[in-house]
Every structure is written in structure tokens, then in C-alpha cells.
Amino acid sequence: MSLHRSLRIDTAGTQQRSVLKRIERMKDLMQKGLWVQDQKVVGLPKTRIVKLKARKAAKAKVDPAAAGAATPEAKQEEKAA
């Protein structure tokens, strides 16, 4: 049986969440070494969420001398010489 299209989860339109669940905060504290085994799970300290922005790729700079040598006219001139 298939899932109705209104119930599907679209991951393309999701945004980064600003609030973590309790288990996610506990895992984050464990990774940072701030979790104590006997610590209560209620009243956990806040954890910072790092938001990443996608950078646009920088355009590659083309050497004008190398670009001129790659043209068909330049290749014909090399053959004639």
C-alpha cells in the first residue's frame, strides 16, 4: 500500500531546526565531553546550533595567454608555422 502524497515528508523544503530534542542535546553534550552519567535529563543546558550557509563556488580565473592559445585560430597558426 502506498503513502498518500499529503502525508509524505518533503526533505527539500525543510529548514534547519532551531530547537533540538532532548536526546539530540544529550548526544551533543556527550560529544563535547560535558555529559555526566549521573546527570538528570530534565533541565539540560542549552546547546549552540551551528547554522551553515552554502557558499557559491568562485569562478576560476582564466589566464588570457592560455585562453588565446586554445582558440581554433591559434591552432591553425601553429600548424602553418
Rosetta blueprint (number, residue, H / E / L):
1 M L
2 S L
3 L L
4 H L
5 R H
6 S H
7 L H
8 R L
9 I L
10 D L
11 T L
12 A L
13 G L
14 T L
15 Q L
16 Q L
17 R L
18 S L
19 V L
20 L L
21 K L
22 R H
23 I H
24 E H
25 R H
26 M H
27 K H
28 D H
29 L H
30 M H
31 Q H
32 K H
33 G L
34 L L
35 W L
36 V L
37 Q L
38 D L
39 Q L
40 K L
41 V L
42 V L
43 G L
44 L L
45 P L
46 K L
47 T L
48 R L
49 I L
50 V L
51 K L
52 L L
53 K L
54 A L
55 R L
56 K L
57 A L
58 A L
59 K L
60 A L
61 K L
62 V L
63 D L
64 P H
65 A H
66 A H
67 A H
68 G H
69 A H
70 A L
71 T L
72 P H
73 E H
74 A H
75 K H
76 Q H
77 E H
78 E H
79 K H
80 A H
81 A L
